[in-house]
Every structure is written in C-alpha cells, then in structure tokens.
Amino acid sequence: MMPGRTIRKPAPPAEPADLARIKSPPPCACLAERDAVAECAVELRRIGDKADLRQKILNLITKLFCPKT
C-alpha cells in the first residue's frame, strides 16, 4: 500500500433478487415487442444508410471542388 492512501472498505454483499416480484410478460406481448424492436432496427439501418450515402456524396463533391484539403 502507498503511504497517505486509505484502505477501501469492502462493499456489502448484494442481496439476492426476489424472483417472486419479477413477472414475465405474456408471450404475445413478447412477440409483439420483438417485432417492434426488429422493425425499429430496420428503420434505423435505413436512416443510417441514407446518412452514409449523403456523407459519401458530400466527400466526393468536396474532393472535386476543393482539391487542396
């Protein structure tokens, strides 16, 4: 141990989760949620692809009209 530093106290052990409190959603809600997440991921991918294409076009225009940079 380095001089001038105090020793950290160990953290108390974590309490076990009460499994009776945690309820799983009904199966149909899980499927609907999973479908919504998948659809959202597809839309975000499309948005990202459009933004990437836009950035590539801007980079090409910059290279053509500003060759010094």
N, C-alpha and C positions, 0 to 999 in steps of 0.2 A: 504494500500500500504506500501511496505517496504521502509525504508529510503535508499537513494542512488540509487534507481531504477527510471528510467524514464517511463512515461506512453506511451504505444504504441499508435500510431495514427491508427485510423480505416482505413481499406482498402477501396478504392473507390468501388462502386458497379460495378458488372460485366456488360458489355454491352450485350444486347440480341444478340443471333446468327442470322445472316442474312440467313433465310431459302431459299431465292432465289438463293444463291450461292451454296447451297448443292444440288447435284443432285444424285438421287438414280441410281444405275447401272441397266441395263436392266435385266429382270427376268431370262433369260437364263444364264447370267454371274453369277447371284447369285447362281443358281443351280449348275453350274459347279464349282464355288468356294466352295460351301458347300460340294460337293462330294470330291473335292481335300482335304479339311480340314479333312473330315471323313477318307479318305484313309491314310492321314498322321498320324492321331491319331492311327489308327490300326497298322501301321508300327512301330510307337514309342512304342506302347504297346508290340509288339512282341520283339523289341530290349530290352525293359526293362525286359521282362520275361526271355530272354536268359541271360542277365546280372545277374538277380536274381538267376537263376539256377546255373550259374557259381560260384557265390559267396557262395551259399549253399554247393556246392561240395568242394570248397576250405576250407570252415569252417570245413566240415566233415573230410577232409584229415588232417587238422591241429589238430583237436581233437584226431585223431587216432595216429599220429606220434609225436605230441608234447603235451602229456597229462599234463605237468607241467603248461602250460599257460592257 
